[in-house]
Amino acid sequence: MRVAAIRLPRVVREINLFVLVGAAATGCHFLTALGAHQFLGLAPFWATFVGYACSVGVSYFGNALFTFRRPALHGPQFARFATISLAGLAINQGVVFIGAHVLGWPFWEALAPVVVIVPASTFTLAKLWAFRATEAGAAG
């Protein structure tokens, strides 16, 4: 007797892979920032910037190749992804600033909305804009 394979809808597969790639990028960010601070003596702000810069590569290539199965070496696609990434960083910083400094919330409470807002918005924008399938991209 043959058991039929269960196929997840494409968007569920993409969300799962997006989460895994995000975890890998977060690990890269954390370890790189920690290393830049500890071994290079960079101040926390600059160490975090170095970590962020390294994690963008992991996130871009992981999402292009695995999550959305698009060609990785595509300039306009990377530019769209970089825009989304920087917007996510700005949203993150803005939400935390408003929560912690304007509303007076504890830092952990200010971070809480970020873990929902940023991944949901970046996944949606990545799927619908950065890594969208185009006729030229589908042919190549």
N, C-alpha and C positions, 0 to 999 in steps of 0.2 A: 504494500500500500504506500502510495506516494503522498507526502504531506505538502500541501500548497504553501508556498512562501508568502509570508505576510509582508506587503509593501506599504511602508509608511507614506503618507502624502509628502510630496516634495518639500513643502514649507516646514513640515515637522522635522524632516531630516536636516534641512538648512538651519533651523533654530538650534537643534542639538549640536550640530557642528560649529555654529557661531559661538555657542557657549563654551565648547572645548577650545576653540581657537582663542577666545577671549581669556580663558583661564591660562593658556600658554603665554599669551601676550602680557597678562598681569604678572605672571611669574617672572617673565623676562624683565619687565619694568622694575619689579621689586628687587630682584637680585642685582640688576645692573645699577640701580640707584644706590643700593646698599654698598656695592663694591666701589662705586665712584666716590662715595662719601668716606668709606673706611680706608681704601687703599690709595686714592688719588687726593684725598683731603678736600674734596669739593664741599662747599656749603650745601645744606639740605635743598635749597631752591635749585641750585645748578645740578646737583646730583639727581634730583627728581626729573629735571629737564632732560638729562642724558638718558635716564631710564625710560622716559616717555619716547624719546627719539628712537631708541632701540626697539621698543615694543611696537611702534608703528610698522616697522618692517615685518615683524612676526605676524601682526594682525593682517596687514595687507596681503602678504603672500599666502597665509593660511586661508583667509577668506576667499581670495581669488581662486586658488587651486582646489581647495577642498570644499568649502561651504557652497560657493556659487558656481564652481567649475567653469571659470572663465580664464582666458589667457592672462598670465601675470605681467608680461612685458607689454603694457598698453598704456601709453602716456596719458591720454585723456581720462582713462579709467582711474589711474593712480591720482590724478589731479582731483577728480571728484571724491575719491576716497579720502585724500588728505584734507579736503574741505570739510567733509563729514567728521573726520577725526578731530580737527581743530574746533569745530562747532561743539562736539561732545565735550572736549576739554573746557571750553568756555562755559557751557551749561553746568558742568561739574563745579567749576570754580564759582560761578554766579550763585547757584543754589546753596552751596556751602557758605558763601559769604553772607547771603541774605539770612539763612537760618542761624548761623553762629553769631554774626555781628549785628544784624538789624533786629532779628527777633529774639536774640539772646538764648537760643537753644544750646544745649550741650553739643559738643562736636559730633558725637555719635548720632544724635538725632538729626543734625544738619546733613550728615552723610546718607541717612536712610532713604530719602527720596531719590538720591543720585543712583542708587543701585537698581532702581526701577526705570527711571526716566531716561538715563543715558543709554543703557543697552537696548531698550525698546525703540527709542528714536533712531539710534545708529543702525540697528538691524533693518528697520523699515526703510531708511534712506539708502542703505547699502543695497538692499534688494531691489528697490524701485528706481534708484538713480545711479549709484556708483557702478554696480555690477550688472546693470540691466542688459539683457540680451538685445543686441541690435542685429539688423540684417547683415551688416558688414561683419560684426563680431561672430555671428552664427556661421557665416561662410568660412571664417578664418580660424 
